[in-house]
Amino acid sequence: MQLNESLEQFREQGLEITGISYDSVAIVRHFSERAGIQFPLLADPDASNILAFGVVNTTVSPERRNYGIPFPGIYIIDENGILREKYFERNYRERFTARSILARDFGIYVGPKTELETGGQHIPIKIYTSDPVAQPGNRISLVVEFDLPPKMHLYAPGVEGYTPLSLSIEPESRIRIHDPEYPEPEILYLPAIEERVPVYRGTVRVIREVTLTADYTEEWVAKGVLTISSRLDPDDPGPYFALSAGTKLEIKGTLAYQACDDKVCYLPEQLPLKFQIEIEAQDEERVPR
């Protein structure tokens, strides 16, 4: 349903969406009508296409009734039929969100942005998330965006003698933190000191992805953060859980950087960050068999 909500943004990029499931035509039709899906959903009940693409979930035994489900994933294919990108997870409870893909691949963000206070440097810096509202198992993007004035640059990772741009996230038991993604820097020659250094100029975005936990713990049930779901399946006893709807998740981090212009090299900065995520309830309704 997250794909459904982002359908127009994908179409603006010249992309159409098609989903495929190992369920029967009747089950796919029931879900599509109930959820108001606005793009084609294909049924692959014998998993022939899923097997042909090599994405069948190998953690599920062939003896189990739900054998044939794929690893959750998304392919991006261009107008010439060439695969340009793919996003897959091994855990079927985890997946990239549509908005995180829009953020990573197309620089499109939907939602509020917070401007940071940067002291006397007057550098516009905004922070935001790809998904202000998310579900457990979602992999989302935390974004820091610089809009550097003319003649100003930031030092990039790999520089020596200066403070490079870095975005760190504090460990939190409800998230799994992925490696940061920094843009490709340019090499700037500094004639005054006869050095070549990696820098960023103009608009600079740093992305740090996190996955909302898909791990069950008694601690979070006791605190009311997790609730045990009634969606139990004899073929997959779980336990299933859901992060309690309405839970506010605060993700903390630190942004470090050093900026210079054609006249001044400023002192290194370290700014505390807070990203707010609201947890929404998962779709628990079972499809009639």
Phi, psi and omega in degrees: 000336175295324175298320180300318182291336182255013186302315183295322179296323176293318180295328177295338177267007179082019182250142170249156183246136172224133178253154177223138183223155178278000181286167179286166178301319182296317180293316179298318179296317180300313181296316182299316181290318182293320184270355180067039181293133186251015176227161184296136171244127183255142178261134179228064191296336177264006177059023183295319179287322178298318177292321181296325179279351178072030182243017178295141183288106184282355176278351179261126181293142177300341180282345184274151184298327183268017174297138182113348176293145180273163163297137180294128183194170180224133170256141169248118185240133183277182185293346178263008179079016181266129179289119183260330182199154174216146180229111181226151174232148179283326181276120185293346177275354183242146179194154173293141174277158177300320183289329177291326176291319176300322180291313185292312190269333188234358179066028181256128181229135178241121180136174184288151176240143179249129179269134182271150172277127185239025176066223185268007185276340176056045177255118177294119178230129178239148173235147179195173178240154176293329185226093176298335176238129185214171181242159176301139183093347180288139172257115187239165182253131170258128191235136168243130184234123174261142171238086189285137175295163176304145177072007178252147177219160171248149176277138184265162174306140182103348179288152177241137178089355178228170178268116181282159174296131176210147177233110180250148180241134179289137176302141180212133188294344181265003178225155169247127188263131178259165182298147179289156177239114180254145177292164178288126182278167168254160180261123181251131177269127178254098186296330183298327180241005178053051179235151170246126187228148176281130184220168171240144175221161179077221177273125184234127177241133173245132182243133173234119182264144175226150175249126176293134191306140171244027181251132180275131175221141178298327183301314184284333173295316180298325181277355180082006179284322177249145172235139179286132181274151175274001185279065181267144183232128181300336177276346181212080191294352172090225006284144171276153177209170172217135169299131185303129180301140180090353177297134176261120180255121178253120180253123184256151179201184179223133176252123178241141178194166172223129183246147175220153169237197185284356181236326188230140169252113187283160176294150177301147180243146170227115184246131175286142181237150173221122175253131182255128177236131174260132181270128177254157182292145175281158176285109185259358186290131179274147177275132177301141179262000000 
